[in-house]
């Protein structure tokens, strides 16, 4: 289904719709004159909140004239990157956490996400349009770090220490909560890795 959706999306873009190119333009505008590649890394793994939860009564009436200039306005409704990452984790799990090719790809993604926040923070803090994305970028880095540590435990066949497990699962639970109306979509597969490391055996 997703392969067909992707093909149709590209065809629609060719015919003149701007649902893909507009996102790139919006991210570039948020980044100003700087490189927006690190911002795209973050945008690729988040989705807007679901079921009309973007607005609540505590915020007052909806401003239908507000400009669509925030990260939540730019990101796709579904994250292809998160779905592909989740599929890799499932493939790795089905191999008994022995598929080295899948693990290498998972590790590459996690390293990218862990390191992205340090590169992105200066841009997030200097842009008024992006300051509310600071926490979700930090959460991505922490979740990715937890995933990398879980992979290390799985590689060694060691059960992760109980204290580590408690700390990392707390990080994961925190990262599940929406930030600036955005959901971090790679949390669930990282949680699967952390829970697998908790039951690893020699």
C-alpha positions in Angstrom: 0.0 0.0 0.0 2.7 2.5 1.0 4.6 1.8 -2.2 1.5 2.7 -4.3 0.9 5.7 -2.1 4.5 6.9 -2.7 4.1 6.4 -6.5 0.8 8.3 -6.6 2.3 11.1 -4.5 5.2 11.6 -6.9 2.8 11.6 -9.8 0.6 14.2 -8.2 3.7 16.4 -7.5 4.7 16.0 -11.2 1.2 17.2 -12.2 1.6 20.4 -10.1 0.6 19.7 -6.5 3.1 20.9 -4.0 2.4 18.7 -1.0 6.1 17.4 -0.9 8.0 20.5 -2.2 6.0 22.8 0.0 7.3 21.1 3.1 10.9 21.6 2.0 10.2 25.3 1.4 8.5 25.6 4.9 11.5 24.0 6.6 13.9 26.2 4.7 12.0 29.3 5.7 12.2 28.2 9.4 15.9 27.6 9.0 16.4 31.1 7.5 19.5 31.3 5.4 21.1 28.3 7.1 21.3 24.6 6.2 18.0 22.9 7.0 19.3 19.3 6.7 19.4 18.8 10.4 15.9 20.2 10.7 14.7 17.7 8.1 16.1 14.9 10.1 13.9 15.9 13.0 10.9 16.6 10.7 11.2 13.1 9.2 10.5 11.3 12.5 7.6 13.3 13.9 3.9 13.4 13.1 1.1 15.8 14.2 -1.1 14.7 17.2 -4.1 12.7 16.2 -7.9 12.8 16.7 -8.4 16.6 16.9 -5.9 16.9 19.9 -4.0 19.7 18.3 -6.1 22.3 20.1 -7.8 22.2 23.5 -10.0 24.6 25.4 -7.2 25.8 27.6 -5.7 27.6 24.6 -8.9 29.6 23.9 -10.7 29.7 20.6 -9.0 28.5 17.5 -7.4 31.2 15.4 -8.3 30.2 11.9 -6.3 33.1 10.5 -3.0 32.1 12.2 -0.2 31.6 9.7 0.9 28.0 9.1 4.5 28.6 9.9 5.4 26.1 12.7 6.9 22.6 12.6 3.5 21.0 13.1 2.3 22.7 10.0 5.2 21.4 7.9 5.5 17.8 8.8 3.8 14.9 7.0 0.7 13.3 8.5 2.7 10.0 8.6 6.4 9.4 9.0 7.9 7.2 6.3 11.2 7.2 8.1 9.6 6.0 11.4 7.7 3.2 9.6 10.9 2.0 7.8 12.8 2.1 11.1 10.1 0.1 12.8 10.2 -2.5 10.0 13.9 -2.8 10.5 13.5 -3.4 14.2 10.8 -6.1 13.5 13.2 -7.8 11.1 15.9 -7.7 13.7 13.6 -9.1 16.3 12.4 -11.9 14.1 16.0 -13.0 13.5 16.4 -13.4 17.3 18.4 -10.1 17.3 21.1 -11.8 15.1 20.5 -10.1 11.7 23.7 -8.0 11.4 22.7 -6.2 8.3 19.4 -5.0 10.0 21.3 -4.1 13.1 23.8 -2.0 11.2 21.0 0.0 9.6 19.3 0.5 12.9 22.5 1.6 14.5 23.2 4.1 11.7 19.7 5.7 12.2 20.2 5.8 15.9 23.6 7.5 15.6 22.2 10.1 13.2 19.3 10.9 15.6 21.5 10.9 18.7 24.0 13.4 17.2 21.4 15.6 15.4 20.2 17.5 18.5 23.7 19.0 19.2 23.8 20.3 15.6 20.2 21.5 15.6 19.9 23.2 19.0 21.6 26.5 17.9 19.1 26.8 15.0 16.1 25.9 17.2 17.0 28.5 19.8 17.6 31.3 17.4 14.4 30.9 15.4 11.2 32.1 17.0 9.3 29.6 14.8 11.3 26.6 16.1 11.8 27.2 19.8 8.9 25.0 20.8 10.6 22.1 19.0 13.6 22.2 21.4 12.2 19.5 23.7 11.3 17.0 21.0 14.7 17.3 19.5 16.2 16.6 22.9 13.9 13.6 23.4 14.9 12.2 20.0 18.6 12.3 21.0 17.9 10.7 24.4 15.7 7.9 22.9 18.4 7.2 20.2 21.1 7.0 22.9 18.9 4.5 24.8 18.5 2.5 21.6 22.2 2.3 21.0 22.9 1.1 24.5 20.2 -1.5 24.1 21.9 -2.7 20.9 25.2 -3.0 22.8 23.6 -5.2 25.5 22.0 -7.3 22.8 25.3 -7.7 21.0 27.0 -8.9 24.2 24.1 -11.1 25.2 24.0 -9.4 28.6 20.9 -8.5 30.5 20.8 -4.7 31.0 21.2 -3.5 34.7 17.8 -2.9 36.4 18.7 0.7 37.2 19.6 1.3 33.5 16.3 -0.2 32.4 14.3 1.9 34.8 16.1 5.1 33.7 15.8 4.4 30.0 12.1 3.4 30.2 11.4 6.6 32.0 13.1 8.5 29.1 11.0 6.6 26.7 7.8 7.2 28.5 8.6 11.0 28.6 9.3 10.9 24.9 5.9 9.4 24.1 4.2 12.6 25.2 3.4 15.2 22.6 5.7 18.3 22.4 4.4 21.3 20.4 1.7 19.2 19.0 4.2 16.7 17.6 4.6 12.9 18.3 8.0 11.3 18.1 7.3 8.2 16.1 10.5 6.2 16.6 9.9 5.7 20.4 7.9 2.4 20.2 10.6 0.5 18.2 13.3 1.8 20.5 11.3 0.7 23.5 11.1 -2.8 21.9 14.9 -2.9 21.7 15.2 -1.8 25.4 12.8 -4.4 26.6 14.5 -7.1 24.5 17.8 -6.1 26.1 16.2 -6.5 29.5 15.7 -10.2 28.8 18.9 -10.9 26.9 20.8 -14.0 28.0 24.3 -15.4 27.6 
